[in-house]
Amino acid sequence: MLAERFSAGNGAGDPPLRAAQHLLHAGNVQAMPAQRQPASMDRIQNARDRVMIAARIERLMKTSSHRDRRLAWAGATMVGMLTIAGCAAEPSTEEESLPVVATQLNWVTNVEFAGMWIAESEGYYAEEGIVAEWLPGGPNVSNTVQIVASGDAPIGLDTNFTSFIDAVSEGADVVLVGAVYQESPLAILSLSENPINSVEDMIGKRIGSPQGQQRELDAIFTINGLEPDYEFVPIGYDVQALVNGDVDGITAFATNQGLILEEQGVDYTSVSWQDLGLDVYSNMIFVDRTYLEENRDLVVAWLRATVKGWEKNADDPEVAAQLAVDVWGADLGLSLSQQIKENINQIPMTTSDLTAESGLLRISAEDIEQKMYPILRAAGMTDLPDVATYVDESLLDEVFGGSATLLR
């Protein structure tokens, strides 16, 4: 079975790394319940070790003779067998000496972090002289900004721009350096038989959402000149409340929960928060200020590798989806077809006029001040921090060096 899987790989024309990854992960994915749950750190650490082994194999394949490449494949087979048997490969002395840069994620380790998984598999972090570590988020990780501000991780991601600004206003000493999503992937999902396509359609409706998102929902009404008029129903992240008719609409990632409805054959309607007037960044990247002041070079290295990962992700959305299913989210019971669709859907959200001119992950202090702050003020947020005190565009300036891409 192992030999068959190895010979099949991902297709005769695929890069050696991808075939090696399939070998290294063969037999390692266990059936798990469909319910989301945070991946264990042991699983993530072991997966990272296997991906780095595969990267070494690929580098050997690229630089060796035909005979040595055959030996490399033989070595890959042996490494795969040892990995499957649970015999972890010891890291090299060089890797042990590399600085570790940990990142607190804002969700479970699925394809939402495609660029990071590609950067891992391609060895971009190692090329930058760092080892990336990933702290899973999920329903039980509610405030990534406070986690970073308290020193538990140097880098973090946050979903909601409003909650990020709240944390900064309340004293979280972090620096905003980038954003994966140039527009929010959040949306209101509703059944097509009772559609919500505008804020007017939300009036008097039962809106299901995780506890804490009332302010964003209130803001949608206020931004559009209306008094909030809806029934808030706390439901967490489960789409079944909508399917069962317990609510008229739910707040959700259109890139994710919408696909769950689609796979269930549910006819639904989606209207984005951007179309409802809440046009802000999402999956913002921020850094503990003290860590940034003392380790700017490591943060720039992390950003450079991450940019490369997101650039390469756009070339083939299936690669990161496979990595999410087989490696980083192996304990989550992820659907490969759903992960591919999610990645395809999210790629356009990582781009904008700004990223076309200056590169991925870019943020604009001017846009925050002139476009996003008026939205927040209209929503009743008056104690807004001075943008200059927490936004730093210079790190990505250093990453790109005047270019708009790193790989092309």
Secondary structure, DSSP 8 states (H G I E B T S, - for coil): -HHHHHHHTT-TTS-HHHHHHHHHHTT------SS-----HHHHHHHHHHHHHHHHHHHHHHHS-HHHHHHHHHHHHHHHHHHHTT------HHHHHS-EEEEE-SS-SSGGGHHHHHHHHTTHHHHTT-EEEEE---TT---HHHHHHTTS-SEEEES-HHHHHHHHHTT--EEEEEEEESS--EEEEEETTS---SHHHHTT-EEEE-TT-HHHHHHHHHHTT-----EEEE-TT-THHHHTTS-SEEEEETTTHHHHHHHTT--EEEEETTTTT----EEEEEEEHHHHHH-HHHHHHHHHHHHHHHHHHTT-HHHHHHHIIIIITTTTT--HHHHHHHHHHHGGGG--HHHHHH-TT---HHHIIIIIHHHHHHTT------GGGTB--HHHHHHHTT-S-S--
